[in-house]
Amino acid sequence: MPNQVSRRHFFFGALAAGAVPAGGFGSTPSLARLGYKSPNEKLNIASIGAGGRATIDIPGCGTENIVALADPDDQSAAPTYKIYDKAARYRDFRRMLEKEGKNIDAVLVCTPDHTHAIAALWCMERGKHVYVEKPLAHTIWETRLLRDAALKYKVATQMGNQGYSYEGARVASEIIWSGALGNVTEVHGWTDRPVWPQGIATLPAAEKVPDTLDWDVWLGPAAMRPYSPAYVPFKWRGWFDFGTGAFGDAMCHSLGDANMALRLEAPTSAEVIKRDGKNPYTFPNKTTTRFDFPARGTMPPVKVFWYDGSSGPAYRPAGIPEDEPFLGGTGSFGANGTVYIGNLQPLKASPEDPAVMKRTLLNGAVFVGDKGYMTTDGYGANVRLLPLSRHKEFQLPPQLLTRSPGHYQDWIRAAKGGEAACSNFSVAGPFIEWALLGAIAVRFEGKIEWDSTKMKVTNNAEANAYLKPATRKGWRIG
């Protein structure tokens, strides 16, 4: 099994070891000529979205200057406005970019899925580095648009699948690449999501738009419809027109290790083989979806199964005792950033949190190899070999991948002239494409066959209508 590791990983290793000159990533004058800031100079960051996920992402960039905020929902944004009281405030991100653009270096996009692409594209067209929450976009066409735009405008990008920066994800990859599991031919990933309403068979009644909300801006490129609190604030995720369900919310976490370690590219097909609550407006209450991937180099074809709406581990390998720990907890490799070696003695203390462990069991993955099994949690950490007797005796393979400085710092460093971030759009785009293929497959019975090169579903003409968004006047995308 080939162990091809890109230059960026060795660069990270040199950085961690202090091998990069004090002047940073090249001399400051040369960086300035390229339009980059000195690594010691703070970025001026704006956020499109100030409530919801932005309340995590903005503090994640706390080493930098937060200079502007845009959110159409004043009520949701109020706590963030209070904390960053000196930042300029807007309801419409387009006005923010017009008025504050010269003072903005980089932008967080923390909006509902259907506005990710238009917000990110407007920023990149203006030379702004962008961090876009997962999923990267609402449709496959948009993911390719953003990937190409990042290359065209030469900006630093990152998608918010934080597990890609966790130590556990890299440990899991190294274990698989070492051949410890043999040929991995199946992966089973699951989540307890949705934790928002889905399976809704009727549209909600129209209600008066609150004075604190700019409904037109919140809708963005989506078709105009009457306001309802059934959409705002967090309930939008289950609606086809605004969200991508658990495919976009949780798959890029629970199956992030699989994407990285197995070098998954485009699947040849996707099929929702079970569902509960199919309807024309929202994602079902729960689904089971199968993706088929062809061989990749020396890696064999692999079947990836995704279970959402799960109440616990959706797949348990045969022969593993029922009372044996299955996921997470003391003794895992990469548990909460801690690596346990051989006899399970930690390199540093990592106290157990029962609530975290319970949550861990509700989101995770199992890798099925012809030489054994491995599990990871919902963010790709807490790596455990099964059975536990093997885990206790296992010695980690040599480290191939350097460890991340943190998901936000990875992006910030890239924006200041460093190497590309680990989930930059060239990486995140293809990953999210197959998640979004699942979001299309959920609308149909039977398998949909995918030609990635032509960006076309080859056996279902109707499915191709969902590859690209329809946009209303004033909200162009591309």
N, C-alpha and C positions, 0 to 999 in steps of 0.2 A: 504494500500500500504506500504510495508516494507521500513524502512529507515535504511538500513544496511550501515554503514559508516566505512571505513577501519581505522586502527590504524594510518596511515600516516596523516590523516586529523587532528586528535587530537594532534598528534606530532607537526604539523605545528602551531596549536593553542598555544601550550606551548612555542614554539620557539618565536612566535610573542609577547607573553606576557613576554618574558625574563626569562622563567622558566628553560631554558637549562643552565647548569653550564658554567662558564666563559671558562673552558677548551675546550668547543665545544661539539661535538657529541661523548662524551666519552673522555678518557684521550689521550693526544697526543702519549704517548708510545704505548698504545694498538692499536691505529690507525696505527702507523708506522709499528707495527708487521704485521698488515693486509695488508700493502702495500699502505695505504692511506696517503695523505698529511694532515698536520694540517689545520683546516678551515681558519687559518690566512695566510697560505702559498699559493702563487699563483701557479696555474696550468700552465704548458707549453703546449700551444694549437697550433696545426697545422690545416690548412684548405686544404681540397681537393676541389678545385674550389676557384678562387680568384676574378672572375668577377661575374656579375649577382647577384643572391641571396646572394652570399658570402659578397657582399658589405654592406649587412644589418646584416648578422649573425656574421661576424668577430667583428664589433664594439659592437654588443650585448654582446660579451665576453670581453669587454674592461677592466674589472677588473683584467684580467689574462695576462700572457705573450704570445704574438703571436710569435712563434719561427720559423715556416716553412710554406711555401705556395707551392701548386702544381696546375698548370693549363696548359693544352695543348695549350691554346689560349693566346699568349703574349699580343695581342692587347686588349682583354677584361680584362685581369688581370692588365694592366699597371697602372691604377689609384690606385689599392690596393698595388701594388709593391712600388709605390712612397710613400704611407703613412707608410707602414711597411718595410722601406728600410733596416732594419737590419735582417729581417727574411730570412732564406735560401729559395732559389727558385728552383723549379723543374717543368718540364713539365709532367713527369710521376710520379704518386703518389707511384707506387711500388718502384721506386728508392728513393723517399723521405723517405719512411718507412725503407728501407735498410740502408740508410746513416744517418738519423737523429733519428732513432727509440729510441735510448737510452735517448734522450733528450726530448721525446714527452710523455706527460701524456694522452692527450685527443685530439680528432680530430673532426672537423666539416666536414660533407660531403654535399657539395653544388654543385652537378653535375647534368647533365640530368638524368632523371628517370632510364634509362637503365643501368647506372653505379652505382646506389646507393648501390645495394646489394654487388657487388664485392668489392667496396671500403670499405664499412662498415665491411664486413667479414674479409678482410685483416687486418684491424685495430684491431678488437676484438680478432682475433687469436694471436695478438701480445700484448694483454693485455691493449689495449687503450680504454678509454671511448669514446663513439661516440654520436654525435648529427647529425641526418640525416634529411635533408629537406624532406618535404612531396612531394609526397607520399613515404612511407617507402621503397617501392620497385616497380619494374616494373611488377612483376607477383605474383600470390598468393603463389606459391611454395617458392619464395624468401622471402616473409614476414615470413613464418614459419621457414625458415632457419635462418633468423636474430633473430627471437624471441628465438629460441632454443640456438643459439650461445651466446646471451647475458646472458642467464642463465648458460650455460656451462663455459664461461670465467669470469663470475662474474664481469662484467663491468657495469658502469652507462650509461644509454641510454636515449634518448629523440628524439621524432620526432617533426619536426618544424611546428606543427599546433598551432600557438601561442594563438589562442582563448581559448584553453583549460586552459590557465593560467589567462584569463581575469576574473574579478570579475563578469561580467554579466553571464558567463557560470555557475557559482556556484549559483548565485541568481536564474537563470532559473531552475536549478535542484531542489533547495529548494522549489520553488513555486510548481513545479509539484509533488514533494514528499509530500507536505503538503496536497494534494488532492484538491487544489483550482480549477484545471481544470477538476477534475473528471477523468474518464478513457480516456486517449489519444489514439485515434484509427487511426488518420491520421497525417502525417507531410508533409508539402510541402516546399521544399527548392529550391532556384534558384540562378543563377549567370548570369552576362552579358558575362562571358567568353564563348567562346574563344575570346581573343583580339589578336590572332596570326592567321596565315593562316590555314584553314582546308577545307574540302570538295574538295580536290585536286585529280583529276582523272588520272593524268599522272605523271610519274617520271620526275624530272628536268634533264636538260642536264648537262653533266659533264663539270666542269671548273677546271682550274689550282688551286692547293692548295696554299694558301698564305704562304709566308715564315714565317709568324708569328704563324702558326698553325701546330701542330703535329696531322695530320688527323688520323693516326693509333691509337694513344692514345685516341683521342676524341671518336672514334668508340668503343674502349674497347671491350667488349664481343660480340658486334653486328657484323653481317656478313659484310665483306668488300664490299664497294660500291664506286663509284666515288664521289668526293667532289662536293658539290654545296652550294652556299650561301643560298639556300632554307632551309637548315638545321641549319646553324650556324649564329649568336649566339642563339637568343631566339626562332627561328622558329621551333626548334626540337619538341616542346611540342605537336604539332598536329599530328605528324607522329607516326603510330602504332609501328614502330620499336624502337623508342627512347622515346616517351612520353606516357602519359595516358590521354591526353585531359583535359577537365574540370573536369572529374571524379577525377583525381589525383590532379589537381591544386586547385579547389575551394570547392569540396564537403566536404573535411575534415575540412573546415572552416565553411561554412554555416550550415552543419549538425552536427557539433561537439557537440552542446548542446543536440541535439536529441540523439546522441550516448551515451553521459554521463547520461543525465537525465532519459532516457527510458531504460537504460542498454541493449542496443541492442547488440545482439550476432550475430549469423549467420542467414542470411535470408534463406528461403526455396526456393525462386525463384527471378529472375530478368527478366524484360522484357522492351525493348525499344519500347514504344507504338507510338511514333512519331519521325520522323527524317527528316532532310533536307540535302541532299548532300551526300548520302551514296556512298562509293567508296572503292577500295581495299587497299588504301595506308594510308589514314588519317582518323581521326575522322570526322563525319559529321559537317556541319555548326551549327546545333542545334539539340537537342534531348529532349525528355521527357521519363523518365525511371521510372518504378515502381518496388519497392522491397517489398516483403512480409515477415514479421517477425512473428514467432509464439509467443504464450503467454510466458511471463517470470515471474515466481513466480505468484504474484497476478496481474501483469500487463497484459492486454488483448492483443491479436494479433494486430499488427499495420501495416498500409500501409504507406510506405515512397515514396513520389514522388519527383523526381529530374528533374529540368528544366535548361538546359544550353542554351546559346545564347539568354537569356531573355532581354527584353528592360525595364523591371521594375518588380514589384511584380507579380508573375505568378499565384497567387491564392489570392483571397480576400473573406473572409467569408461573407456569406449572412447577410444582415441586418446592416452592418457597413456603415454609411453615407459616400458618396463619398468624401466629403470635410473634413472628419476626418483624422487627422494624423495617418499614418499607421505604419511607422517604424521610429525609431531613433529620435534624437532631444531632446529638453528640456522635462522633465517629464518622461524619461525612467529610469528603474532600471538598474544600471550598465552602464550608458552612458559614454563612454570614461573613464571608471574607477570610475565614480561617481555613488553613489547609492542614488536614490530619494525615500523618504518614504512618504506614505500617501498623504499629501497635495502638493506633488511635490517640497517641499523645499529641495534643495541639501545640502549634507553635506559639499561640497566644490564647488567652482565655476567651471563651465565647459562651456566656451563660445562656441557658435555654429560656425561651419565652413561650409559654404554653399557647398563647394566642397566635404567635407567629407559626408555631409548629402545626396548629390546627389548620391555619390558612394554607400552609405548605401542602398538606395532604389533599387539599381541594384543587390544587393546580400543580401539574407536573408532567413528567414524561418517562417512558421506559424504552430503552434501546434493546433490541433483540438481536443478539449475534449468535453465530454458530459455536462460539466458545464461552458464552455467558451473557449476563444481563447487567445493565447499568441504569440507575434512575437519577433524575434531576428534579428540582422543584420548579415552581412557576416562573422563576426568574433565571433558571439555568444554574443555580447554585446547589449546595447540599448534594454533591455527587456521591452516590453510593453504589458499590458493586454488590450484586446478589449472586449467591447467598452471602449472609453476613460473615460466615466462616472464611470465604474467599477475600472479602473486603479486609478483614483483620490481618491477613497475611500479605496483602498486596503492597508492593513497593511502587511508588509513583515513577513513571518513566522520566527521562531527562526533560527538563523544561525547554520547549521550543518557542513558545510565545511569551513575549514580555507582558508584564502586568500593567493594566491601565491606571492612569492617574485619577480616573473617575470620568463618568460619561460626559459631564458638562465641561470639565477641564480638558478632556480630549478634544472637544470642539473648539474651545477657547484657544487652546494651543495652536490648532490648525489655522484659526483665524489670524493668529499673530505670525504665521509663516512656517509653522511646523508641519509635520507629516499629516496626511489626510486622516480624519477621525475614523474610528473602527466601523461605524455604521453610516458612513457617508453615502450619498445617494446612489453611487455606483454599486454599493453593496446592498443597501436597503431596498432599492428599486426592484431588483429581481426577486428578493425575498417576499416583499409585499405583493408582487404580482400573483404569486400562487395562493396567497391568502385571499386575495380579491377574486381569484378564480373560484374559490370555494363560496364566496359571497354571491357569485353568479349562479353556481350550480344549485344552491339552495332553492332557487326559484323553479327548478325543473325536476321532473322525474327522469331517472336514468343517468347514465354517464355522459359527460360532455368531453369531447376529445379536443385537445389543444395543440395548435401549431404556433409556437412562440415566435418563430422567425417571421411569419406572416401576421402575427397578432390576430389570430382568427380561431374561433370555434368551428371545427370542420364538419360537425355532424348535427348542428343545431343553429339554423340561421337566426332564429329569434334571440338566442343567447347573445349574439354579437351586438345587439342593440344596447347592451349594458356595459360595453367596453369603454364608451366615451360619454361624458355628461352632456346633457342639453343645458344651455345657459341662456339666461334672459338678458335683455338689452341693458348695457351699462356694466356688465360683469363678464367681460371677455376672459377666456383662458386660452392663451396661446395665440 
